[in-house]
Amino acid sequence: MGPPIYDGKIHPNEYVKKMRVYCNLRQITNEQEILKFAITMIDSTINIPENINSFDTLINTLKNHISFTVFKNSCKRKLQALKYISEYEEDNNNDNALNFITDFRTLCRDAEITNIEEQKKYLINALPYNFFKNEFVKHKNANSTDELTKTFEEIVSDYSRIIKNGSIIALRHIGTGKYLSSCDKSFDYMVYCGDFGPNALWSINSSNNLATAPISYGLDPNSINYESSIQLQHKILLGKSFYTNIFRQSPTSKHFEACCGDNFQFPWSIKHYHNHDNKGNVKSGDIILLQWNNNNVNNIMNNNNINNINFYNYLHNLHNNNVQYEHAKDIFLRSHDLKFTVDNENYQEVVTHDQRIGGNDQWCIELIE
């Protein structure tokens, strides 16, 4: 490693620090010898007086030179242009947060921006999406660069929990700890609650256009949010989606049947179990209710432009056979300890219902990939 050179592209304090390290590694410990060597290694385009007798004087002299003004202004422009790109954006690596915050702290140091409010402005300007900005504004008590860094890390960690279009998720039943699952065990695609595994993996997608979502919600343009109508497609049973058949009874409790099959495009809605305003992003670890939007059944039955003719005929055959359909305002997903048997094996029942909401309706949504 060669000796450090000062050419105006480094902060004077950092130059002196590097020079001390270089000299100490070579057993040069005399302060005046280190100072003389540091002066010698200053680029000849930077003129300094000859009567410098301390490092404090050297640092102040370098700071008063026009090259340091250019250096500081350049660092401020870099700060203004600095942008954080999430690790979860396509083609980005997993070190984005680390690289970003390191660059941010270095530029603040080199630009000599010590005022925390000014640092906050630069940091907020560098953050993408209203989610980051809104979350950061909530943390008003940060009064040091270290606390700003801690706040940034907490927000990035929180962002990593957001469920996005196309995410692979699992739904864990709170009451029993089992996972919403499906398999082709029987002649039909069976839905049940079981242990975590391939049968418990679902791809979640939203039909909502988030460009129309209120800015105040702070939504990532690709996120699933509590205003979304969503579809759950099984990861293993390709092309098969989770839905409910309100015209058939579940095998044990005689509620509505939970099914997995051809996609009829009837979405579910995610409701937050604890936060009843149902605003914001759906995040891994949230406790949710899954509501069936059965209004879509009414819409299809009353729609003359039917794309899915088979399902249209299916509904009307039910009515012709005096199977009555009564519109239920709220239909929610439920599981419980009740079992049903297929091929001499017991499975935990999954149903939908229009009864009072209770503990058996709670699910934890978990982000898998």
C-alpha positions in Angstrom: 0.0 0.0 0.0 1.4 3.3 -1.1 1.3 6.5 1.0 -2.0 8.5 0.9 -2.0 11.5 -1.3 -4.1 14.6 -0.7 -5.4 16.1 -4.0 -8.7 17.6 -2.9 -10.7 14.4 -3.4 -10.8 13.4 0.3 -11.8 15.2 3.4 -8.7 16.7 5.2 -9.6 14.8 8.5 -9.7 11.5 6.6 -6.4 12.3 4.9 -4.7 12.9 8.2 -6.2 9.7 9.6 -5.0 7.7 6.7 -1.5 9.2 7.0 -1.3 8.4 10.7 -2.2 4.8 10.0 0.3 4.5 7.1 3.1 5.9 9.3 2.3 3.8 12.3 2.4 0.6 10.2 5.9 1.6 9.3 6.9 2.4 12.9 7.0 6.2 12.2 5.6 7.6 15.4 7.2 11.0 15.8 4.5 13.6 15.3 6.6 16.1 13.5 8.0 13.5 11.1 4.4 12.4 10.3 3.4 16.0 9.8 6.3 16.7 7.4 5.5 13.6 5.4 1.8 14.5 5.3 2.7 18.0 3.9 5.0 16.4 1.4 2.2 14.2 0.0 -0.1 17.1 -0.7 -0.6 17.7 -4.5 1.5 20.5 -5.9 -1.6 22.2 -7.3 -2.7 23.0 -3.7 -0.5 25.7 -2.3 -0.1 25.9 1.5 2.1 28.1 3.7 5.5 26.8 5.0 4.9 27.6 8.7 2.5 24.8 9.4 3.6 23.2 12.7 0.6 21.1 13.8 -2.0 18.8 12.3 -4.8 21.2 13.4 -3.2 24.0 11.4 -2.8 21.7 8.4 -6.4 20.6 8.5 -7.6 24.2 8.8 -5.4 25.3 6.0 -6.7 22.6 3.7 -10.3 23.4 4.6 -9.7 27.1 3.7 -8.4 26.2 0.2 -10.9 26.5 -2.7 -10.4 22.8 -3.5 -12.2 21.9 -0.3 -15.2 24.1 -1.1 -15.4 22.3 -4.5 -15.2 19.0 -2.7 -17.9 19.8 -0.2 -20.3 21.1 -2.8 -19.7 18.0 -4.9 -20.6 15.8 -1.9 -23.8 17.8 -1.4 -24.8 17.3 -5.1 -24.1 13.6 -4.7 -26.3 13.5 -1.6 -29.0 15.3 -3.6 -28.8 12.7 -6.4 -28.4 9.7 -4.0 -31.4 7.2 -4.3 -32.1 4.1 -2.4 -33.2 1.2 -4.6 -34.7 -1.7 -2.7 -33.0 -5.1 -2.8 -36.4 -6.4 -3.9 -36.3 -4.5 -7.2 -35.4 -6.7 -10.2 -31.7 -7.3 -10.9 -30.6 -5.7 -7.6 -28.3 -7.4 -5.1 -28.8 -7.9 -1.4 -26.4 -5.2 -0.3 -28.3 -2.2 -1.5 -29.4 -1.0 2.0 -25.8 -1.4 3.4 -24.2 0.3 0.4 -26.8 3.1 0.5 -26.5 4.0 4.1 -22.7 3.8 4.0 -22.6 6.2 1.1 -25.2 8.5 2.8 -23.2 8.7 6.1 -19.9 9.2 4.2 -21.3 12.0 2.1 -22.8 13.7 5.1 -19.4 13.5 6.8 -17.5 14.8 3.8 -20.0 17.6 3.1 -19.8 18.5 6.8 -23.6 18.3 7.2 -24.0 17.8 10.9 -27.4 19.3 11.3 -29.8 16.4 11.9 -32.8 18.1 10.3 -30.7 18.7 7.1 -29.6 15.1 7.1 -33.3 14.0 7.4 -34.2 16.1 4.3 -31.5 14.4 2.3 -32.4 11.0 3.5 -36.2 11.4 2.8 -35.4 12.7 -0.6 -33.4 9.5 -1.4 -36.2 7.1 -0.4 -38.5 5.6 -3.0 -42.3 5.2 -2.7 -44.5 7.0 -0.3 -44.3 4.0 2.0 -40.6 4.8 2.9 -41.2 8.5 3.1 -44.4 8.3 5.2 -42.8 5.8 7.6 -39.7 7.9 8.0 -41.7 11.1 8.8 -43.3 9.2 11.7 -39.9 8.9 13.4 -39.4 12.5 14.5 -37.2 11.8 17.5 -34.0 10.9 15.8 -31.4 13.3 16.9 -28.2 11.8 15.6 -26.8 10.2 12.5 -26.8 6.8 14.3 -30.4 7.2 15.2 -31.2 8.1 11.5 -29.4 4.9 10.5 -31.4 2.8 13.0 -34.6 4.3 11.7 -33.7 3.6 8.1 -32.8 0.0 8.9 -36.2 -0.5 10.8 -38.1 0.9 7.8 -36.2 -1.3 5.3 -36.8 -4.4 7.5 -40.5 -3.5 7.6 -40.6 -3.0 3.9 -39.2 -6.5 3.4 -42.4 -7.9 5.0 -44.7 -6.3 2.4 -46.6 -8.9 0.3 -46.4 -8.1 -3.4 -48.1 -9.2 -6.6 -46.8 -12.7 -7.4 -45.4 -13.3 -3.9 -45.5 -16.9 -2.7 -47.3 -17.0 0.7 -48.7 -19.4 3.2 -51.7 -18.9 5.5 -51.3 -20.3 9.0 -54.5 -20.8 11.0 -54.0 -19.1 14.3 -56.2 -21.4 16.3 -54.6 -24.7 15.3 -51.2 -23.7 13.8 -52.0 -25.6 10.5 -51.7 -24.2 7.0 -54.3 -23.7 4.3 -53.4 -26.5 1.8 -54.7 -28.2 -1.3 -53.9 -31.4 -3.1 -55.5 -33.7 -5.7 -56.0 -36.6 -3.3 -59.5 -37.2 -4.4 -61.4 -36.9 -7.7 -61.5 -33.1 -6.9 -58.9 -30.8 -5.6 -59.3 -31.0 -1.9 -58.8 -28.0 0.5 -57.8 -28.6 4.1 -55.4 -27.4 6.8 -52.2 -29.3 7.3 -48.5 -29.1 8.1 -46.4 -26.6 6.2 -45.1 -27.9 2.9 -45.5 -27.7 -0.8 -49.2 -28.1 -0.6 -49.5 -25.0 1.6 -47.9 -22.6 -0.9 -50.0 -20.0 -2.8 -49.2 -17.3 -5.3 -51.1 -14.1 -4.4 -52.2 -11.6 -7.0 -54.2 -8.5 -7.0 -56.5 -7.1 -9.7 -56.4 -3.6 -8.3 -54.8 -0.7 -10.1 -52.7 0.8 -7.3 -52.1 3.9 -9.3 -55.5 5.0 -8.1 -54.8 4.3 -4.5 -54.7 7.3 -2.1 -51.1 8.7 -1.9 -51.5 9.1 1.9 -51.6 5.3 2.2 -47.9 5.1 1.2 -48.3 2.2 -1.2 -45.6 0.5 -3.2 -47.0 0.4 -6.7 -46.6 -3.4 -6.7 -47.9 -4.2 -3.2 -50.9 -6.1 -2.0 -52.9 -3.8 0.2 -56.0 -3.9 2.4 -58.0 -2.4 -0.4 -57.0 -5.1 -2.9 -59.2 -7.8 -4.4 -56.9 -10.8 -4.5 -56.6 -14.2 -6.0 -54.8 -17.2 -4.5 -53.3 -19.7 -7.0 -51.8 -22.9 -5.8 -48.1 -23.1 -6.5 -48.1 -26.9 -7.2 -51.5 -27.4 -8.7 -50.9 -25.1 -11.7 -53.9 -23.1 -12.9 -55.9 -24.0 -9.8 -57.2 -21.2 -7.6 -58.7 -21.1 -4.1 -62.4 -20.2 -4.0 -65.6 -21.1 -2.1 -68.8 -22.8 -3.4 -71.7 -21.2 -1.5 -74.1 -23.7 -3.1 -72.4 -26.7 -1.5 -71.9 -27.7 2.1 -68.6 -28.5 3.8 -68.2 -32.2 4.7 -68.3 -31.9 8.5 -69.7 -28.6 9.8 -72.0 -28.0 6.9 -70.8 -24.5 6.3 -69.9 -23.3 2.7 -67.4 -25.5 0.9 -63.8 -24.4 0.4 -62.5 -25.4 -3.0 -59.5 -25.3 -5.3 -60.1 -25.5 -9.0 -60.5 -23.6 -12.3 -60.1 -19.9 -11.8 -63.6 -18.2 -11.9 -62.0 -14.8 -11.3 -64.0 -14.2 -8.1 -61.6 -12.4 -5.8 -61.1 -12.5 -2.1 -60.5 -9.4 0.1 -58.0 -9.3 2.9 -59.2 -7.6 6.1 -56.9 -6.7 8.9 -58.1 -8.5 12.1 -56.8 -5.7 14.5 -56.8 -2.6 12.3 -60.4 -2.1 11.2 -59.8 0.8 8.8 -58.1 -1.7 6.4 -55.6 0.7 5.0 -52.0 0.2 4.0 -49.9 -2.7 2.9 -50.4 -6.3 3.7 -47.3 -7.5 5.5 -45.9 -10.9 6.4 -46.9 -11.7 10.0 -50.2 -9.8 9.8 -53.2 -11.4 11.4 -55.9 -11.3 8.7 -59.4 -12.3 7.8 -60.0 -13.6 4.3 -63.4 -12.4 3.0 -65.1 -13.8 -0.1 -66.5 -11.1 -2.4 -69.7 -12.9 -3.3 -71.1 -9.8 -4.9 -69.2 -11.0 -7.9 -71.5 -14.0 -8.1 -74.5 -11.7 -8.2 -72.8 -9.6 -10.9 -72.1 -12.7 -13.1 -75.6 -14.1 -12.7 -77.1 -10.8 -13.8 -74.6 -10.2 -16.6 -75.6 -11.0 -20.1 -72.0 -10.9 -21.4 -70.8 -14.1 -19.7 -67.3 -15.2 -20.5 -67.4 -18.4 -18.4 -70.4 -20.1 -20.0 -69.8 -23.3 -18.0 -70.0 -21.6 -14.7 -73.0 -19.5 -15.8 -74.8 -22.7 -16.7 -73.8 -24.3 -13.4 -75.4 -21.4 -11.5 -78.6 -21.5 -13.4 -78.9 -25.3 -13.1 -78.7 -24.9 -9.4 -81.6 -22.4 -9.5 -83.6 -24.6 -11.9 -83.2 -27.4 -9.3 -84.6 -25.2 -6.6 -81.2 -24.7 -4.9 -81.7 -21.3 -3.4 -78.9 -18.7 -3.2 -79.3 -15.9 -0.7 -76.8 -13.1 -0.9 -74.7 -13.1 2.3 -73.1 -9.8 3.0 -70.0 -11.2 4.8 -68.5 -14.6 4.0 -65.2 -15.4 5.8 -62.6 -18.2 5.7 -62.5 -20.4 8.8 -60.9 -23.6 10.0 -61.3 -25.5 13.3 -60.4 -28.8 14.9 -63.2 -30.7 13.1 -61.9 -33.3 10.7 -63.2 -35.1 7.6 -62.0 -38.4 6.1 -60.8 -39.2 2.6 -59.3 -42.6 1.8 -59.1 -43.5 5.5 -57.1 -40.3 6.3 -58.2 -37.5 8.4 -58.0 -33.9 7.3 -58.7 -30.6 9.2 -61.7 -29.0 7.7 -61.6 -25.6 6.0 -64.8 -23.7 5.3 -66.3 -20.4 4.6 -69.3 -19.0 6.6 -71.6 -16.0 7.1 -71.8 -16.3 10.9 -70.3 -14.2 13.6 -66.5 -13.7 13.3 -64.5 -15.4 15.9 -61.0 -16.7 16.8 -61.2 -19.6 14.2 -61.4 -17.0 11.4 -57.9 -15.6 12.2 -55.0 -16.4 9.8 -51.4 -15.3 9.8 -50.1 -14.5 6.3 -46.5 -15.5 5.9 -44.2 -14.4 3.0 -42.3 -17.4 1.7 -40.6 -15.9 -1.4 
